[in-house]
């Protein structure tokens, strides 16, 4: 190989007779226009397209196919759906010794072999073809709706079948896809049976790891063979209407299925990793996920105070906590409580998780400029009484929400902060003036989710004095206190817990607290006043109440609140 030249440039020199001057021109054109060298050579008319792509095939160790002479039969075209072939600009051309050869116009697209093997049910290899000849060959092959078109409809029907039953109906029809479809069906049905909120599919060098998140904790499932990763990922991408040919960028999609007669909404996320694409699917049970405030564990004095706040005609009510702490569920419960014929409610969400009857819900679409801020501005012209902004992420959204609150609207939203008082300083850090925060915010509620003890096997015990002091309880005041702890049985899969409920920290801004916010008092002072004079119980204190009531355990409370 000549010094400094690539394998392709050497092939162009020896096969096409390009000299160093011509190669230099091609390199300069490639660099200035951002196109591959082979395209630059063709654009500069230094060699024919056919000759150049023969060199490309040689440089990458791939066979070359003359697409102009290719005449694939119906049986070959039927191996891959037409829509998938056209999306990837790849044409099945030949089956030889049980191997399907597919013509592509870019050596970087050899990944389509993995994707197409899912449809073909056999080994797939790639061959290089000249781009223009390949396009013309595809037009000839698929003109008039040949075998490839019918194959596309078949696979499309299988994907749409996922809306009726997890994985689709082709598993029962003897399709080559059947085993993968049955695997998808099994994964989703297993997750629903175990009450999982997420399915994690993670590829590693020698296997595929599958985990379910149940009650907020990940549980390992049986490992899958590494060879299943490509077909499994492709199947899920099809069901989620993603681009199966795109493996370099993250993708998001949505799948609607029915499991055991119940509609399940799945949010799928694909992220490229060093061993392949990692898939996470969030399962939303449309029948069981819309819960009341009582079922969330929000009871007693704090519940009465919260009810009074959300009945106010204006102001901002914030719910804070990390991802997965149940913020959206709490806000939905509040909106359902306020949803009356005389109240107009509009939401801006990313994404819309559940459809609420009688409520106008708008989906954020940042790719077309439909942001929280833009939807919020438009909302105000719709004369709503109550507004939900899925999340306050920036200064613009925060300022519009404040203005909406000050002009007679009740605004609900979320923030990512550890506790309730921190939400005030978070808004100020975003750039909202302290006097606006003090005037607009009515209340902030922080929350977490703790696992509840299995009612079938939880056992009672008498805690040690040190354990009570750790909970902030005076042992002398609780001489006969009995707590409960996890044990494990068949009903809870030997875990000891089944289900979750919330622990809450509600801070309502009174006049004194508003003045402190206006003056820019530090967070520690705000927290201290809210606890001592404002009636705020911390997350830990609310959790201790649920431990004493026997709903959860000391260990679970410490797991969730240890960092607070």
C-alpha positions as CSV (number, residue, x, y, z in Angstrom):
1,X,0.0,0.0,0.0
2,X,1.4,3.5,-0.9
3,X,2.3,5.7,2.0
4,X,-0.7,7.7,3.4
5,X,-3.2,6.1,1.1
6,X,-6.3,4.2,2.2
7,X,-7.2,0.8,0.8
8,X,-9.9,2.4,-1.3
9,X,-7.4,5.0,-2.8
10,X,-5.0,2.2,-3.6
11,X,-7.8,0.3,-5.4
12,X,-8.7,3.4,-7.3
13,X,-5.1,3.9,-8.3
14,X,-4.5,0.3,-9.5
15,X,-8.0,-0.5,-11.0
16,X,-9.1,2.8,-12.3
17,X,-5.7,4.2,-13.0
18,X,-6.1,7.4,-10.9
19,X,-2.8,9.2,-10.3
20,X,-1.8,11.1,-7.2
21,X,-3.0,14.5,-8.6
22,X,-6.5,13.0,-9.3
23,X,-6.6,11.4,-5.9
24,X,-5.6,14.7,-4.3
25,X,-8.5,16.5,-6.1
26,X,-10.9,13.8,-4.9
27,X,-9.6,14.2,-1.3
28,X,-10.1,17.9,-1.4
29,X,-13.6,17.6,-2.9
30,X,-14.5,15.0,-0.3
31,X,-13.3,17.2,2.6
32,X,-14.9,20.4,1.3
33,X,-18.3,18.9,0.4
34,X,-18.4,16.3,3.2
35,X,-18.9,13.3,0.9
36,X,-17.0,10.0,0.8
37,X,-14.0,9.8,-1.5
38,X,-15.8,7.4,-3.9
39,X,-18.6,9.9,-4.4
40,X,-16.1,12.6,-5.0
41,X,-14.4,10.6,-7.7
42,X,-17.7,10.1,-9.5
43,X,-18.7,13.8,-9.1
44,X,-15.4,14.9,-10.6
45,X,-15.9,12.4,-13.5
46,X,-12.5,10.8,-12.8
47,X,-14.0,7.3,-13.2
48,X,-17.4,5.6,-13.9
49,X,-19.7,4.7,-11.1
50,X,-19.5,1.0,-11.9
51,X,-15.7,1.1,-11.8
52,X,-15.5,3.1,-8.6
53,X,-17.8,0.8,-6.7
54,X,-16.0,-2.2,-7.8
55,X,-13.0,-0.6,-6.0
56,X,-15.2,0.0,-3.0
57,X,-16.1,-3.6,-2.8
58,X,-12.5,-4.7,-3.2
59,X,-11.3,-2.3,-0.5
60,X,-13.9,-3.6,2.0
61,X,-13.6,-7.2,1.1
62,X,-17.1,-7.5,-0.1
63,X,-18.5,-9.1,-3.3
64,X,-19.7,-6.8,-6.1
65,X,-23.0,-7.2,-7.8
66,X,-23.9,-5.6,-11.1
67,X,-27.4,-4.3,-10.2
68,X,-28.2,-3.4,-13.8
69,X,-28.2,-7.2,-14.6
70,X,-29.9,-8.3,-11.4
71,X,-33.2,-10.0,-11.8
72,X,-34.3,-11.3,-8.4
73,X,-37.1,-13.8,-8.4
74,X,-40.3,-13.4,-6.3
75,X,-39.1,-16.0,-3.8
76,X,-36.0,-13.8,-3.2
77,X,-37.9,-10.5,-2.9
78,X,-40.4,-12.1,-0.5
79,X,-37.6,-12.7,2.0
80,X,-37.6,-9.1,3.0
81,X,-40.6,-6.7,3.3
82,X,-40.6,-4.1,0.5
83,X,-40.9,-1.1,3.0
84,X,-37.8,-2.3,4.9
85,X,-35.8,-2.9,1.7
86,X,-36.7,0.6,0.4
87,X,-36.0,2.2,3.8
88,X,-32.5,0.7,3.9
89,X,-31.9,1.1,0.1
90,X,-31.0,-2.6,0.0
91,X,-32.2,-5.2,-2.6
92,X,-32.3,-9.0,-2.1
93,X,-30.7,-10.3,-5.3
94,X,-29.8,-14.0,-4.8
95,X,-30.1,-17.0,-2.6
96,X,-27.1,-19.3,-2.8
97,X,-26.5,-22.4,-0.5
98,X,-29.1,-21.1,2.0
99,X,-27.5,-17.6,2.2
100,X,-29.4,-14.5,1.0
101,X,-27.3,-11.9,-0.7
102,X,-28.4,-8.3,-0.4
103,X,-27.1,-5.4,-2.6
104,X,-26.2,-2.2,-0.8
105,X,-24.6,1.0,-2.0
106,X,-22.6,1.9,1.1
107,X,-20.1,-0.4,2.9
108,X,-21.1,1.1,6.2
109,X,-24.6,-0.3,5.8
110,X,-23.5,-4.0,6.3
111,X,-25.5,-3.9,9.5
112,X,-28.6,-4.5,7.4
113,X,-27.5,-8.1,7.2
114,X,-28.4,-8.6,10.9
115,X,-31.7,-6.8,10.5
116,X,-32.8,-8.6,7.4
117,X,-31.9,-12.0,8.8
118,X,-34.8,-11.5,11.2
119,X,-37.2,-11.4,8.2
120,X,-35.4,-13.9,6.0
121,X,-35.0,-16.6,8.6
122,X,-31.6,-17.4,7.1
123,X,-28.1,-16.0,7.0
124,X,-27.8,-12.7,5.1
125,X,-24.7,-11.3,3.5
126,X,-24.1,-7.9,1.8
127,X,-22.7,-7.1,-1.6
128,X,-21.8,-3.7,-3.0
129,X,-23.6,-2.3,-6.0
130,X,-23.4,1.1,-7.8
131,X,-25.9,3.5,-6.3
132,X,-27.7,4.6,-9.5
133,X,-27.9,1.0,-10.8
134,X,-29.2,-0.2,-7.4
135,X,-32.0,2.4,-7.4
136,X,-33.1,1.5,-10.9
137,X,-33.0,-2.2,-10.0
138,X,-35.2,-1.6,-7.0
139,X,-37.7,0.3,-9.1
140,X,-37.9,-2.6,-11.5
141,X,-38.1,-5.2,-8.8
142,X,-40.9,-3.5,-6.9
143,X,-42.9,-1.8,-9.7
144,X,-46.5,-2.8,-9.7
145,X,-46.4,-4.3,-6.2
146,X,-44.6,-7.6,-6.6
147,X,-43.7,-10.2,-4.0
148,X,-41.8,-7.8,-1.9
149,X,-45.0,-5.6,-1.5
150,X,-47.0,-8.6,-0.3
151,X,-44.3,-9.6,2.1
152,X,-44.3,-6.1,3.5
153,X,-48.0,-6.2,4.2
154,X,-47.6,-9.5,5.9
155,X,-44.9,-8.3,8.3
156,X,-46.8,-5.1,8.7
157,X,-49.8,-7.0,9.7
158,X,-47.8,-8.9,12.2
159,X,-46.5,-5.7,13.7
160,X,-50.0,-4.2,13.9
161,X,-51.1,-7.5,15.4
162,X,-49.0,-6.4,18.4
163,X,-51.8,-3.9,19.1
164,X,-54.1,-6.8,19.7
165,X,-51.8,-9.2,21.4
166,X,-48.3,-8.8,22.7
167,X,-45.9,-9.9,20.0
168,X,-48.4,-10.4,17.2
169,X,-50.3,-13.3,15.8
170,X,-47.8,-14.7,13.4
171,X,-46.4,-17.0,16.1
172,X,-49.3,-19.3,15.5
173,X,-49.0,-19.2,11.7
174,X,-45.7,-21.0,11.3
175,X,-43.8,-17.8,10.1
176,X,-40.0,-17.9,10.4
177,X,-40.4,-14.9,12.7
178,X,-42.5,-17.0,15.1
179,X,-39.9,-17.8,17.7
180,X,-39.0,-14.1,18.1
181,X,-42.6,-13.1,18.2
182,X,-43.3,-15.7,20.9
183,X,-40.2,-14.4,22.8
184,X,-41.5,-10.8,22.7
185,X,-45.0,-12.0,23.8
186,X,-43.5,-14.0,26.7
187,X,-41.4,-11.0,27.9
188,X,-44.3,-8.6,27.9
189,X,-46.8,-11.0,29.5
190,X,-44.2,-12.0,32.1
191,X,-43.7,-8.4,33.0
192,X,-47.4,-7.8,33.3
193,X,-47.8,-10.9,35.5
194,X,-45.0,-9.7,37.8
195,X,-46.5,-6.1,37.9
196,X,-43.3,-4.7,36.4
197,X,-43.1,-1.0,35.4
198,X,-40.1,-1.5,33.1
199,X,-38.4,-4.2,31.0
200,X,-34.7,-3.8,30.5
201,X,-32.9,-5.6,27.6
202,X,-29.2,-5.2,27.8
203,X,-26.7,-6.8,25.4
204,X,-23.3,-8.0,26.6
205,X,-20.4,-9.8,24.9
206,X,-21.7,-13.4,25.5
207,X,-25.4,-13.0,26.5
208,X,-28.4,-10.7,26.7
209,X,-29.4,-9.6,30.2
210,X,-33.2,-9.1,30.8
211,X,-34.5,-7.4,34.0
212,X,-37.9,-6.3,35.2
213,X,-38.4,-3.4,37.5
214,X,-40.9,-4.4,40.1
215,X,-42.0,-2.0,42.8
216,X,-39.0,0.2,41.9
217,X,-36.4,-2.5,42.2
218,X,-34.8,-4.4,39.3
219,X,-35.0,-8.2,39.2
220,X,-33.0,-10.4,37.0
221,X,-34.8,-12.7,34.5
222,X,-33.3,-15.7,32.7
223,X,-30.5,-14.7,30.3
224,X,-31.0,-14.9,26.5
225,X,-28.6,-16.1,23.9
226,X,-26.5,-13.4,22.3
227,X,-27.7,-14.4,18.9
228,X,-31.2,-13.4,19.8
229,X,-30.4,-9.8,20.4
230,X,-30.5,-8.6,16.7
231,X,-33.9,-10.2,15.9
232,X,-35.4,-9.3,19.2
233,X,-34.3,-5.6,18.9
234,X,-35.6,-5.5,15.3
235,X,-38.9,-6.9,16.3
236,X,-39.4,-4.4,19.0
237,X,-38.4,-1.6,16.7
238,X,-41.0,-2.7,14.2
239,X,-43.7,-2.8,16.8
240,X,-42.6,0.7,18.1
241,X,-42.5,2.2,14.5
242,X,-38.8,2.9,14.8
243,X,-36.2,2.8,12.0
244,X,-34.7,-0.7,12.1
245,X,-31.9,0.3,9.8
246,X,-30.7,3.0,12.2
247,X,-28.4,1.6,14.8
248,X,-26.2,4.5,15.6
249,X,-28.6,6.9,17.2
250,X,-31.1,6.7,20.1
251,X,-34.7,6.2,19.2
252,X,-38.0,6.4,21.0
253,X,-41.3,4.8,20.1
254,X,-44.6,3.6,21.4
255,X,-46.4,0.2,21.4
256,X,-50.0,-0.5,22.2
257,X,-50.7,-4.1,23.2
258,X,-53.4,-6.1,25.0
259,X,-52.2,-8.6,27.6
260,X,-54.8,-10.8,29.4
261,X,-57.5,-8.6,27.9
262,X,-56.1,-5.4,29.3
263,X,-54.7,-2.5,27.2
264,X,-51.0,-1.8,28.0
265,X,-49.2,1.2,26.7
266,X,-45.4,0.7,26.2
267,X,-42.9,3.5,25.8
268,X,-39.8,2.0,24.2
269,X,-36.4,3.6,24.2
270,X,-33.4,2.3,22.3
271,X,-29.8,3.4,23.1
272,X,-26.7,2.3,21.2
273,X,-24.1,0.8,23.6
274,X,-20.7,-0.9,23.1
275,X,-22.2,-4.3,22.7
276,X,-25.3,-3.3,20.7
277,X,-28.5,-1.5,21.3
278,X,-30.0,-1.5,24.8
279,X,-33.8,-1.4,25.0
280,X,-35.9,-0.2,27.9
281,X,-39.7,-0.5,27.7
282,X,-41.9,1.3,30.2
283,X,-45.2,-0.4,30.8
284,X,-48.3,1.7,31.6
285,X,-51.3,-0.2,32.6
286,X,-54.2,2.0,31.4
287,X,-56.7,0.3,33.8
288,X,-54.6,0.2,37.0
289,X,-52.3,3.2,36.8
290,X,-54.8,6.0,37.3
291,X,-55.1,6.1,41.1
292,X,-56.8,8.3,43.7
293,X,-54.8,10.3,46.3
294,X,-56.1,7.9,49.0
295,X,-54.7,4.8,47.2
296,X,-51.3,6.6,46.9
297,X,-51.1,6.8,50.7
298,X,-51.9,10.5,50.9
299,X,-54.2,10.7,54.0
300,X,-54.7,12.5,57.2
301,X,-53.9,16.2,57.9
302,X,-51.6,16.6,55.0
303,X,-54.3,15.4,52.6
304,X,-56.8,17.9,54.0
305,X,-54.3,20.7,53.6
306,X,-53.5,19.6,50.0
307,X,-57.2,19.5,49.2
308,X,-57.6,23.1,50.4
309,X,-54.6,24.2,48.3
310,X,-55.8,22.7,45.0
311,X,-59.3,24.2,45.4
312,X,-57.7,27.7,45.3
313,X,-58.5,29.7,42.2
314,X,-54.9,30.6,41.3
315,X,-51.3,30.0,42.1
316,X,-48.6,27.3,41.4
317,X,-48.6,23.9,43.0
318,X,-45.4,22.0,42.5
319,X,-44.7,18.3,43.0
320,X,-41.0,17.4,43.3
321,X,-38.9,14.3,43.4
322,X,-36.6,12.2,41.2
323,X,-37.6,10.3,38.1
324,X,-39.9,7.4,39.0
325,X,-41.2,8.9,42.3
326,X,-44.8,9.1,41.2
327,X,-45.1,12.8,40.5
328,X,-47.2,12.4,37.4
329,X,-49.5,9.9,39.1
330,X,-50.1,12.4,41.9
331,X,-50.8,15.2,39.6
332,X,-53.2,13.1,37.6
333,X,-55.0,12.2,40.8
334,X,-55.3,15.9,41.7
335,X,-56.7,16.7,38.2
336,X,-59.2,13.9,38.4
337,X,-60.4,15.4,41.7
338,X,-60.8,18.8,40.1
339,X,-62.3,17.6,36.8
340,X,-65.9,19.0,36.9
341,X,-68.1,20.4,34.2
342,X,-67.5,23.9,35.4
343,X,-63.7,23.6,35.3
344,X,-61.7,23.7,32.1
345,X,-58.3,21.9,32.4
346,X,-55.5,21.9,29.8
347,X,-52.2,20.0,30.1
348,X,-48.9,20.1,28.3
349,X,-47.1,16.8,28.7
350,X,-44.0,15.1,27.4
351,X,-45.3,12.5,26.8
352,X,-49.0,12.3,27.4
353,X,-49.1,9.2,29.6
354,X,-52.8,8.6,30.0
355,X,-55.9,10.0,28.3
356,X,-58.1,11.7,30.9
357,X,-61.7,12.1,29.9
358,X,-62.9,15.7,30.0
359,X,-59.4,17.1,30.0
360,X,-57.6,18.8,27.1
361,X,-54.1,17.2,26.8
362,X,-51.3,18.6,24.5
363,X,-48.2,16.6,23.5
364,X,-44.9,18.4,23.5
365,X,-43.0,18.0,20.2
366,X,-39.7,19.7,20.5
367,X,-38.6,18.6,17.0
368,X,-41.2,21.0,15.5
369,X,-40.8,23.7,18.1
370,X,-43.8,22.8,20.1
371,X,-42.2,23.2,23.5
372,X,-43.7,23.5,27.0
373,X,-43.3,27.3,26.8
374,X,-45.0,27.5,23.4
375,X,-47.9,25.3,24.5
376,X,-48.2,27.2,27.7
377,X,-48.5,30.5,25.9
378,X,-51.2,29.1,23.6
379,X,-53.1,27.6,26.6
380,X,-53.6,31.0,28.1
381,X,-55.6,32.0,25.1
382,X,-57.9,29.0,25.7
383,X,-59.3,30.5,28.9
384,X,-58.6,27.5,31.2
385,X,-59.2,27.4,34.9
386,X,-56.5,24.8,35.6
387,X,-53.2,24.2,33.8
388,X,-50.8,21.3,34.1
389,X,-47.2,21.8,32.8
390,X,-45.5,18.4,32.8
391,X,-42.2,19.8,33.9
392,X,-40.6,23.2,34.4
393,X,-37.3,22.8,32.7
394,X,-36.1,26.3,31.9
395,X,-36.5,30.0,32.8
396,X,-38.9,30.7,29.9
397,X,-41.4,28.0,31.0
398,X,-41.0,29.0,34.7
399,X,-41.7,32.7,34.0
400,X,-44.8,31.9,31.8
401,X,-46.1,29.6,34.6
402,X,-45.6,32.3,37.2
403,X,-47.4,34.9,35.0
404,X,-50.3,32.4,34.4
405,X,-50.6,31.9,38.2
406,X,-50.6,35.6,38.8
407,X,-53.3,36.2,36.2
408,X,-55.9,33.9,37.8
409,X,-54.9,30.4,36.8
410,X,-54.2,27.4,39.0
411,X,-51.0,25.8,37.6
412,X,-49.7,22.4,38.4
413,X,-46.1,21.3,37.5
414,X,-43.1,19.2,38.6
415,X,-39.5,19.9,39.4
416,X,-36.5,17.6,40.1
417,X,-35.5,18.5,43.6
418,X,-34.8,16.4,46.7
419,X,-37.2,18.1,49.0
420,X,-40.0,20.7,49.1
421,X,-38.1,23.8,50.2
422,X,-35.4,23.2,47.5
423,X,-38.0,23.9,44.8
424,X,-38.2,27.5,45.8
425,X,-34.4,28.0,45.4
426,X,-34.5,26.0,42.2
427,X,-37.0,28.5,40.6
428,X,-34.8,31.4,41.8
429,X,-31.7,29.7,40.3
430,X,-33.5,29.4,37.0
431,X,-33.8,33.1,36.9
432,X,-37.3,33.8,38.3
433,X,-37.3,36.9,40.5
434,X,-37.8,36.0,44.2
435,X,-40.8,38.4,44.6
436,X,-42.5,36.6,41.7
437,X,-41.8,33.2,43.3
438,X,-43.2,34.4,46.7
439,X,-46.3,35.8,45.1
440,X,-47.1,32.9,42.7
441,X,-46.2,29.6,44.5
442,X,-49.0,28.3,46.8
443,X,-47.5,24.9,47.8
444,X,-44.7,22.5,47.1
445,X,-45.0,18.7,47.7
446,X,-42.0,16.4,47.6
447,X,-42.6,12.6,47.4
448,X,-41.0,9.2,47.2
449,X,-42.4,5.7,46.7
450,X,-41.8,3.0,49.3
451,X,-42.6,-0.7,49.0
452,X,-45.5,-1.9,51.1
453,X,-45.1,-5.1,53.2
454,X,-46.8,-8.2,51.9
455,X,-50.0,-8.6,54.0
456,X,-49.7,-12.4,53.7
457,X,-46.3,-12.9,55.3
458,X,-45.2,-9.7,57.2
459,X,-44.2,-10.5,60.7
460,X,-44.5,-8.4,63.8
461,X,-41.5,-7.8,66.2
462,X,-40.6,-5.5,69.1
463,X,-38.0,-3.0,68.0
464,X,-34.9,-2.3,70.0
465,X,-34.5,1.1,71.6
466,X,-31.7,2.1,69.2
467,X,-34.0,1.3,66.2
468,X,-36.7,3.6,67.6
469,X,-34.2,6.4,68.3
470,X,-33.0,6.0,64.7
471,X,-36.5,6.7,63.6
472,X,-36.7,9.8,65.8
473,X,-39.0,8.1,68.3
474,X,-38.6,8.2,72.1
475,X,-38.4,4.6,73.4
476,X,-40.0,5.6,76.6
477,X,-43.1,6.9,74.8
478,X,-43.5,3.6,72.9
479,X,-42.9,0.9,75.4
480,X,-45.2,-1.7,73.7
481,X,-44.8,-0.7,70.1
482,X,-44.8,-3.5,67.5
483,X,-43.4,-3.0,64.1
484,X,-43.5,-5.2,61.0
485,X,-40.8,-6.5,58.7
486,X,-40.5,-8.5,55.5
487,X,-40.3,-12.2,55.5
488,X,-41.3,-13.6,52.0
489,X,-43.9,-16.1,50.7
490,X,-45.2,-17.4,47.4
491,X,-47.6,-14.5,47.0
492,X,-44.8,-11.9,47.0
493,X,-42.2,-14.2,45.2
494,X,-40.3,-14.5,48.5
495,X,-39.5,-10.7,48.4
496,X,-41.6,-9.7,51.4
497,X,-43.1,-6.7,49.7
498,X,-46.0,-6.2,47.3
499,X,-47.0,-2.9,45.9
500,X,-45.9,0.7,46.7
501,X,-47.3,3.8,48.2
502,X,-46.1,7.4,48.6
503,X,-44.5,9.3,51.4
504,X,-45.0,13.0,51.2
505,X,-43.6,16.3,52.4
506,X,-46.1,19.2,51.9
507,X,-44.9,22.8,52.4
508,X,-47.6,25.4,52.1
509,X,-46.4,29.0,51.8
510,X,-47.9,31.3,54.5
511,X,-47.3,35.0,54.8
512,X,-44.1,34.6,56.8
513,X,-42.6,32.1,54.4
514,X,-43.5,34.3,51.4
515,X,-41.7,37.2,53.1
516,X,-38.6,35.0,53.7
517,X,-38.6,34.0,50.0
518,X,-39.0,37.6,49.0
519,X,-36.0,38.6,51.1
520,X,-33.9,35.7,49.6
521,X,-33.5,33.8,52.9
522,X,-31.2,30.7,52.6
523,X,-32.6,27.3,52.1
524,X,-31.8,26.1,55.6
525,X,-33.9,28.9,57.1
526,X,-36.8,28.2,54.8
527,X,-36.7,24.5,55.7
528,X,-36.4,25.2,59.4
529,X,-39.3,27.6,59.4
530,X,-41.5,25.2,57.3
531,X,-40.9,22.4,59.8
532,X,-41.2,24.4,63.1
533,X,-43.9,26.9,62.2
534,X,-45.4,25.9,58.9
535,X,-46.7,22.4,59.8
536,X,-44.5,20.6,57.3
537,X,-43.7,17.0,58.0
538,X,-40.5,15.8,56.3
539,X,-40.5,12.7,54.0
540,X,-38.8,10.8,56.7
541,X,-41.3,11.8,59.3
542,X,-44.2,10.8,57.1
543,X,-42.4,7.5,56.3
544,X,-42.0,6.8,60.1
545,X,-45.8,7.2,60.4
546,X,-46.3,4.5,57.8
547,X,-43.7,2.3,59.5
548,X,-45.5,2.6,62.9
549,X,-48.8,1.8,61.1
550,X,-47.2,-1.4,59.8
551,X,-47.5,-0.5,56.2
552,X,-43.8,-0.6,55.4
553,X,-40.6,-1.6,57.2
554,X,-37.7,0.3,58.7
555,X,-35.3,-1.2,56.2
556,X,-37.4,0.0,53.3
557,X,-37.8,3.5,54.7
558,X,-34.1,3.8,55.2
559,X,-33.4,2.5,51.6
560,X,-35.5,5.3,50.2
561,X,-34.7,8.2,52.5
562,X,-31.0,7.4,53.4
563,X,-29.7,10.2,51.2
564,X,-32.1,12.8,52.5
